[in-house]
Amino acid sequence: MKSPLRLFNALIDHHRLAERRRQVEWELGVIFKTAITLQPTLSGGGFDRMYLAHRDFAPRQTLASVRINVPGRNVAAKEPNLPRIALSAENRIHREARAYRQLSSVGLTPRLIARGDFFLANHWLSWPRFSDILRHHGHLLWDILPVVLNSIREMHENDVVHMDLNDGNILIAPNFQSAVIIDFEYAPLHSMSTFDQQRFDFLRFAHNLLKPRRGREAAFQQPQKFVDLFAKYVPEAGYGIPDAMDSAWFSRVNDHPVIRKGFEEIFGVLDIESRAAA
């Protein structure tokens, strides 16, 4: 059941975006050579709103997923406790479009269809989110996790980091043989090394997987298997044990001693305070 407040906020945003919706519908109509209607969804929320683009005469056939900036939300809130930059509205669109251009050719993101000053449209996939799969079928973690970790590694090999990597930002093919990554809304701190940016992606993803009603139960039942899968796909630092990262950014990794110990062997010491004390 959807929250009444969430529904109310979505309705307000839908009305505020009326003029922008009409412009996007016109631009997509030129691209698809047919009249287009944007159907609102409850996705997005924080800074932007998500829509599904349909032909007027075939409302069940989705042609694109569309992100539109909401007026008045041009600058995201600062996050002093996370090593990432919350981008302005225009820069969010730019970063996501660039990521889609770089990654869609190797099958790691949906294909980019169009972008404007305040919107982005990409090919729509009917694939479920990893979070929705785990919420109802947590035991499928072991079937899907290797595919997702391989996609993350390939994303990094193509010089893209995510900085908000959670299981809701990953779509899984129905046969579980491939995964795509979406929602590139944050940028890394300029002071972070490339390896630290990649390390943050993997650790933040593990932190999200270890939420209750996600992969926590399955991972805690076989913690060494969880560690071994990450060890298989995480690249070597190349220069010894890296500097510590603040474990508050991925605190759930510390909840199981086997996972914490294994991740320290993979990623280096995870707790700045304990490293300083040593």
Secondary structure as GFF3:
##gff-version 3
##sequence-region A 1 278
A	DSSP	alpha_helix	4	16	.	.	.	ID=ss1
A	DSSP	alpha_helix	18	32	.	.	.	ID=ss2
A	DSSP	beta_strand	36	40	.	.	.	ID=ss3
A	DSSP	beta_strand	48	55	.	.	.	ID=ss4
A	DSSP	beta_strand	58	69	.	.	.	ID=ss5
A	DSSP	beta_strand	84	86	.	.	.	ID=ss6
A	DSSP	alpha_helix	89	103	.	.	.	ID=ss7
A	DSSP	three_ten_helix	104	106	.	.	.	ID=ss8
A	DSSP	beta_strand	112	115	.	.	.	ID=ss9
A	DSSP	beta_strand	119	123	.	.	.	ID=ss10
A	DSSP	alpha_helix	130	136	.	.	.	ID=ss11
A	DSSP	three_ten_helix	138	140	.	.	.	ID=ss12
A	DSSP	alpha_helix	141	157	.	.	.	ID=ss13
A	DSSP	three_ten_helix	167	169	.	.	.	ID=ss14
A	DSSP	beta_strand	170	172	.	.	.	ID=ss15
A	DSSP	beta_strand	179	181	.	.	.	ID=ss16
A	DSSP	beta_strand	186	188	.	.	.	ID=ss17
A	DSSP	alpha_helix	194	209	.	.	.	ID=ss18
A	DSSP	alpha_helix	216	221	.	.	.	ID=ss19
A	DSSP	alpha_helix	223	233	.	.	.	ID=ss20
A	DSSP	three_ten_helix	247	255	.	.	.	ID=ss21
A	DSSP	alpha_helix	257	267	.	.	.	ID=ss22
A	DSSP	alpha_helix	272	277	.	.	.	ID=ss23
###
